[in-house]
């Protein structure tokens, strides 16, 4: 038993492996913060295997940085988008993906932290807890019905992008950014594909 314990400690020190408890904590944090852990990336509670897709979804903090565009300044204050710059803001972060921004407006609540039975059921069905007046998309909670509606569409596009990333990462990025894939000669707008 001591030998196994020593080997486990040595592997942790030499190779950076962590115990299952440490890995569980790390992965839970990554899932809650749209980060990466143990070689797996997450966004809005979904596992993202494509590094390109995860990078396209990631937001950058803008708090304390000078913003020279008036449209961006207004959008930052309102958690909305600057259509001229094609930048989308949510909670002090800038996103190049409207899908990411719509989902980032939600508040992540791990299932084991939900005390209300109505919230637990609503989270399973992307529905609403009438008692708490909160709408869910997975484990993301929304107070605003408008934000919830946008997040439902965004979640569909994220799922579409995750599936597409298995065949073409550039198409996956195009889906979440309303961009294009030069390799496949297609463009995307709100999840719809058109030929370029």
URNOR-V519325 format. One record per residue. N is the residue number from 1. RES is the residue in one letter. PHI is phi in whole degrees, 0 to 359 (* if undefined). OMEGA is omega as a letter, one per 30 degrees, with the letter a starting at -180 (none if undefined). Layout:
# URNOR-V519325
((N,RES,PHI,OMEGA) (N,RES,PHI,OMEGA))
This chain:
# URNOR-V519325
((1,X,*,l) (2,X,298,a) (3,X,298,l) (4,X,297,l) (5,X,298,l) (6,X,297,l) (7,X,299,l) (8,X,298,l) (9,X,294,a) (10,X,295,l) (11,X,297,l) (12,X,297,a) (13,X,291,a) (14,X,281,a) (15,X,255,a) (16,X,81,l) (17,X,291,l) (18,X,240,l) (19,X,292,a) (20,X,297,l) (21,X,293,l) (22,X,296,l) (23,X,297,l) (24,X,299,l) (25,X,296,a) (26,X,298,a) (27,X,291,l) (28,X,298,l) (29,X,294,l) (30,X,299,a) (31,X,295,a) (32,X,288,a) (33,X,251,a) (34,X,58,a) (35,X,254,a) (36,X,224,l) (37,X,200,l) (38,X,54,l) (39,X,78,a) (40,X,235,l) (41,X,254,a) (42,X,225,l) (43,X,210,a) (44,X,53,l) (45,X,79,a) (46,X,264,l) (47,X,282,a) (48,X,244,a) (49,X,272,a) (50,X,270,l) (51,X,296,l) (52,X,296,a) (53,X,294,a) (54,X,298,l) (55,X,296,l) (56,X,294,a) (57,X,274,a) (58,X,296,l) (59,X,257,l) (60,X,240,l) (61,X,295,l) (62,X,243,a) (63,X,298,l) (64,X,83,l) (65,X,266,l) (66,X,284,l) (67,X,248,a) (68,X,268,a) (69,X,268,l) (70,X,297,l) (71,X,296,l) (72,X,293,a) (73,X,298,l) (74,X,293,a) (75,X,296,l) (76,X,299,a) (77,X,294,a) (78,X,254,a) (79,X,53,a) (80,X,231,a) (81,X,237,l) (82,X,259,a) (83,X,290,l) (84,X,294,a) (85,X,270,a) (86,X,57,l) (87,X,240,a) (88,X,239,a) (89,X,245,l) (90,X,207,l) (91,X,51,l) (92,X,79,l) (93,X,238,l) (94,X,255,l) (95,X,235,l) (96,X,265,a) (97,X,245,l) (98,X,294,l) (99,X,296,a) (100,X,298,a) (101,X,297,a) (102,X,298,a) (103,X,283,a) (104,X,292,l) (105,X,286,l) (106,X,278,l) (107,X,251,a) (108,X,288,l) (109,X,234,l) (110,X,301,a) (111,X,305,a) (112,X,286,l) (113,X,262,a) (114,X,280,a) (115,X,268,a) (116,X,275,l) (117,X,297,l) (118,X,296,l) (119,X,293,l) (120,X,299,l) (121,X,292,l) (122,X,297,l) (123,X,295,l) (124,X,291,a) (125,X,247,a) (126,X,56,a) (127,X,252,a) (128,X,237,l) (129,X,268,a) (130,X,296,a) (131,X,294,a) (132,X,267,a) (133,X,58,l) (134,X,233,l) (135,X,257,a) (136,X,237,l) (137,X,231,a) (138,X,63,l) (139,X,265,l) (140,X,265,a) (141,X,259,a) (142,X,230,l) (143,X,274,a) (144,X,269,l) (145,X,295,l) (146,X,297,l) (147,X,296,l) (148,X,297,a) (149,X,298,l) (150,X,294,a) (151,X,293,l) (152,X,298,l) (153,X,295,l) (154,X,297,l) (155,X,296,l) (156,X,297,a) (157,X,291,l) (158,X,297,l) (159,X,299,l) (160,X,298,a) (161,X,293,l) (162,X,299,l) (163,X,296,a) (164,X,296,a) (165,X,297,l) (166,X,292,a) (167,X,257,a) (168,X,207,a) (169,X,294,a) (170,X,292,l) (171,X,295,l) (172,X,300,l) (173,X,295,l) (174,X,301,l) (175,X,298,a) (176,X,275,a) (177,X,246,a) (178,X,56,a) (179,X,252,a) (180,X,222,l) (181,X,240,a) (182,X,293,a) (183,X,296,a) (184,X,269,a) (185,X,57,l) (186,X,227,l) (187,X,233,a) (188,X,231,l) (189,X,218,a) (190,X,52,l) (191,X,85,l) (192,X,266,a) (193,X,261,l) (194,X,226,l) (195,X,285,l) (196,X,266,none))
